[in-house]
Amino acid sequence: MNLRKSITITFGSQYIDLVMTFFSSLILARLLTPEDLSTYSIAASVALIGHLFRSLAPASTFPSTANIFVSRRPSHRRSPRRNW
């Protein structure tokens, strides 16, 4: 049930984002003059490229530091190391 809820939330948020983007572009098309629209298009392109580079960042592929420290804690079940 938890997986189903996660999938529903993920697809729902993507769908809401798509609908909001569509309606905001409709509103901006009505409000902006051609000169303002060109300025907005350039700014949106720069923001889109920045978002693209942010999503390609290698930091997102590494596990969080909290998970690293938890996984390196010694377990009480392990036998002690013998260095002989």
Secondary structure by P-SEA (a helix, b strand, c coil): caaaaaaaaaaaaaaaaaaaaaaaaaaaaacccaaaaaaaaaaaaaaaaaaaaaaaccccccccaaaaaaaacccccccccccc
